[in-house]
Amino acid sequence: MHNRIRQVAAVIALLTIAACGKPEADGLRDSFAQQVASNRFIRDFQRSGDDLTFSGPGAEGGTAKWRIHIDSATIEPNDEESTRAAQPYKGFIKSSWYSDDQLVRPSGRDSNLPIELFSNGVSQDCWAFWNEATEKWSWE
């Protein structure tokens, strides 16, 4: 009986450790929103769930009202051997960006966003590494 209790306790401990190690998708969403908010070219940043709004350089020039909707956030093991030890996970954000209510679609490798808006590592389809030491996502 005591051995069975020890086995169950060991399994629970291992599951707890494993669950604590992998970052959550909500944390990835939060980090993406913080990265957008930190952009020096935007003003009046607001977040409501998966919707981010702000004013910034327009897709067609001038200033525009922007809305970003986070469509998905996924986390996978980092498959890049050279960075895996320090950055064991890679997070992916897919988002829809609207400039004055017009969807800005990427074409090929071009995001079609003003350079000022993606200069800090975010766009419609972007990724970040989880830094194990700092327990933060790295976008740049």
N, C-alpha and C positions, 0 to 999 in steps of 0.2 A: 504494500500500500504506500509506504513512504517513498519507494522508488518511483512509483507512478506519479505521485505529487511532484517529485523533483523533475521528472520528465516534462510534465505539463508546465511547470514553472520555467524550465529552460526554454521551451518552445515559445511561451509568452514573452520572455525576455528577448529572444532572437527576433520575434516579430516586431516588438516595440523598437528595437535598435534599427531594424531595416526600415520601418515606417518613418523614423525620425530623420534618416539620412537623405531621403529624396525630397527635394523642394516641391511645394504645392503649385498647381496651375494658377490659383488665385494670387499667389505671391508673384508669379511671372506677369500676370495682368497688372498688378499694382506697380511693379517695376517698370513695365512699359509705359504706364500712365505717368510715372515720375520722370521717366526719360523724356517724354514729350513735354511735360511741364517745365523741365529744366532748360529747354531750348531758348536761347536769348532773343530769338527773332519773333517770339509769340507773346501775345498779351491776353489778359482776361481769361486765363485757363480755368475751366470748370470740369468736374467729373461727376457723372451720374451713372453708376453701375458700369456697363461696358461702353458708354458713350462719353467721348471727350470733346469739348468745344473750346474754341479760342479764336482770336483774330491773329492774322499773320499774312505773310506775302502770298498773293493770289497766284493761282495756276496760270492765269492769263496776264499777270502783272498787277501792279497796284496792291491794295490790301483786300483781303477776303475774310469772310466768316467761315471757319472750318468746323467740320464735325468728323470725328473718327469713331467708327464702331468697331470694337474688337469682336471679330467673328469667331476666332478660336485661339486657344492657348494649349499647346501640348508640350510635354517634356519627355525626352528620350535619353537613353544612355549616350554619352559622347563616344563616337566611334573613331575619333582621331587619336591614334596612339600617342602622338607627341604631346598632347595636352590633357589626356585622360586623367592622370593622377591628380593634378591640381584643379581640373575642371571636369568632374565626372558626368555632368549632365549638360544637355543642350536644349534650350527652350525655343519654341517656334511660335510666333504670333502671326496670324493672318487677320488683316483688318481692311475695312473699307473707308476711304477718305473722300470727303465731300467738300468742295470749294464753292461757296455760295449756292449750296444745294445741288451742285452738279457733281456726279461721281467722277473721280479722277482714276482712270484705269491705267495700270501699267501696260507697257508694250515691250515684250521681250525682256531684256535686262534693264530697261529704262522705266523708272517709277512714274515719270511724268509729273513729279512733284517739284516745286521750287527747291533749288539746291539748299536754301537756308533751312528748309523743314526736315530734310533727311541728313543734314550734316552731322548730327549726333548719333547716327546709327540706327534710326528707325524709318520704316516705310511700310507699304502694304503687306509685304511678305518679308519678315525679318527674323533674326535669331539672336540669341545671346547664350553665353556660357555661364554656368553656375560656378562661382569661385568658392571652392570648399573652405579656404582659409578665412575669407571675409563673410561668407554666407550671404553673398549678394550676386545679382546678375550683372554681367559685364556686356554692354551693348557695343562698345567701340573697339 
